[in-house]
Amino acid sequence: MGLTVSTVAMNDWRCFEERVLELSPGLNVLCGPNATGKTNTVEALQLLTAGTSFRHPRTAELVRDGAEEGRARARIEGDGRVIDVCCRATRGSRRSYERNGKPCRPAELSATLMSVLFCPDDLTLVKGSARARRDALDAFGAQASTGYRKVSKAYARTVEQRNRLLKEPHVDLGMLDAWDSALALGGATLMHARMALFERLRTQIRRVYERVADESLECAYECSVGPDALGLSRDALRDLILDVIAERRPEELRRGVTLVGPHRDDVSFAIGGRDARGFGSQGQQRSVALAWKMAEVAVAHDVVGEQPLLLLDDVMSELDASRRAAVTEFVVGRIQTVITTANLQYFPPELLEGAEVIDFDGR
């Protein structure tokens, strides 16, 4: 089965003074009322595998009230390997990470074991903003490749610096030309990588959706520089971005913001030829979001050669019976999964018989 998390331990972490969980390599169900630490555990597992949290907390928020330092640790085992990872959160300082006792960067953790998180906020991926879809793609790409993460961060800094220049009362046009070149090169690099990643996801998203919803789905990457960008090389993309920047420079100077580049791209979905965002039912939109996350699992395995850890935080209560059945069918016997729930009735008894059910009631 490859690498899996065998133990996760938390000390002075969020609501826990001390908690140690033994996980099975298959399905793990964390069951209990709200505010008992289920989501805190999922967050710890995401930090220890992806190096980031879907809650985007300040470091101090990870430390239990009354403590000065909090720790989350996990033991990852498989294929004859044992890897211990740790995240330390200290009030007044940044988080720090260790792998086998040695300091490491958070970006390095996914090279040990990737994770895919599905939470209620992800159910709005289709009807939400374009930024939410871009962020989802880039977060997945950053886990799959350290190079992708570096390119994405460098491009974001370029856009920030260029926007700062555009907001100045008297813009130095020579300086703007230099930032145009930097934006075009960084934007082309990120756009090329993101489109290649989405193409891999697109095939899987369509396959999973059609199995869940029994209807066809079309997915497309929409470039801010126009449909001609699809399929171009990185150098050709750079030239195209420069051309479009030149065309839109007057508007950018007037508005004081960068209007061209992958930070303006989007992903679209169509069901039966109609835009899923505007015309899809809530059930259809949620099926697309579910298919997206299940596609990430498949692509993660293809990219890194290991099954990722699947984290499902309180999504079963947000799905109807047919979509809950699709989730359980997907995870059974295939991948290590941690699911949080307040209601075990969402799961068929035969599924729970083979699962590790961990009680959070009153703890």
Residue, then its C-alpha position, 0 to 999 in steps of 0.5 A: m500500500g506504500l507509505t501511510v500514517s501509523t500514529v499522530a500525536m498532539n501536545d498542547w495543540r489547539c484544544f489538546e493537552e495530549r492526544v495520541l491516535e493510532l491509525s489504520p492503513g485503510l479507513n479511519v473514522l473520527c466520530g464525535p460531537n462538534a468542538t471535540g477536536k476532530t477538525n484540529t486532528v485533520e488540520a494537524l495531519q495536513l500540516l504534517t503532509a502538505g506543510t499548510s493548513f486549509r484554515h490558514p491559522r496564525t501560529a499562535e492559534l495552533v498553541r493550546d491556551g496557557a501553553e507556550e509551544g504546541r507540537a504535532r507529530a506523525r509517524i509515516e511507515g511503509d515499504g521498510r521505511v519509518i519517517d517521523v515528521c513534526c510541526r512546532a508552533t511557538r507563540g510569537s514565532r513562525r512554525s518550524y518543521e522537522r523530518n527524522g529530527k532534522p529541520c526541513r522546509p514545509a514544502e519538503l513534507s509532501a515529498t514524503l507523503m502527499s495529502v488531499l483534503f476535502c472540506p465543506d468549503d470545497l463544495t463551493l469550488v464550482k459556484g465560487s470565485a475564479r480565485a478559489r479554483r486557481d488556488a485549488l490548482d496551485a495548492f495541488g501543484a505545489q504539493a506535487s512539485t517543489g518547482y511548481r511551488k517556487v514558480s507560483k510564489a515567484y510569480a505572485r511576488t512579481v504581480e505584487q511588485r508590478n501592481r505597486l509600480l502601477k499605483e504610483p502617481h507617475v509611473d516610470l515606463g522604463m521600469l514598467d517595461a522591465w516588469d512586463s518582461a518579468l511578468a511574461l516570463g514568470g506568467a508563461t512558466l506558471m501558465h504552462a505548468r498549470m495547464a499541463l496539470f489541469e489537463r491531467l486532472r481534467t480526464q480524471i474529473r470527467r471520469v469520476y463525475e460521469r460515474v457519480a452523476d451518470e451524465s457527461l461533464e466538460c472541463a476547460y482551462e480559460c486563459s486571460v490571454g485568450p484561447d490561442a494560449l492553449g497548447l502553446s510552448r512556454d516561449a510562445l506563451r511568453d510572447l503572447i503575454l507580452d503582446v496582450i500586456a502591450e494592448r492593455r497597458p492604457e487600461e492597466l495604467r488607468r486602473g493601477v492593477t495587472l490585468v494579464g497573466p495566470h492570476r486572471d485565469d479560470v476553470s470552467f465546467a459545463i453539463g449538457g452544454r450549459d455552464a455549471r456555475g450559472f445553470g447547474s443544480q446544487g447537486q451537480q455542482r457538488s458532484v463536480a467538486l467531489a469529482w475534482k477531489m477524487a481526481e486529485v487522488a488519482v493524479a497524485h498517485d500518478v505524479v509521485g508514485e505513492q497513494p496520498l493521504l485522503l482527509l475528509d473533514d465533515v463532508m458526509s453531512e453535506l452530501d446526499a446519500s448517493r454522493r456519500a455512497a460514491v465517496t465510500e466506494f472510492v476509498v474502500g480498500r484503495i487509500q488511507t483515509v481519515i474522515t470526520t463525522a458526528n453521525l456514524q449512520y452516514f456509513p454502511p455497517e459493513l464499511l465500519e466493520g473494516a474501519e478504525v472508528i476513533d471516539f472523540d466524544g467528550r475528549 
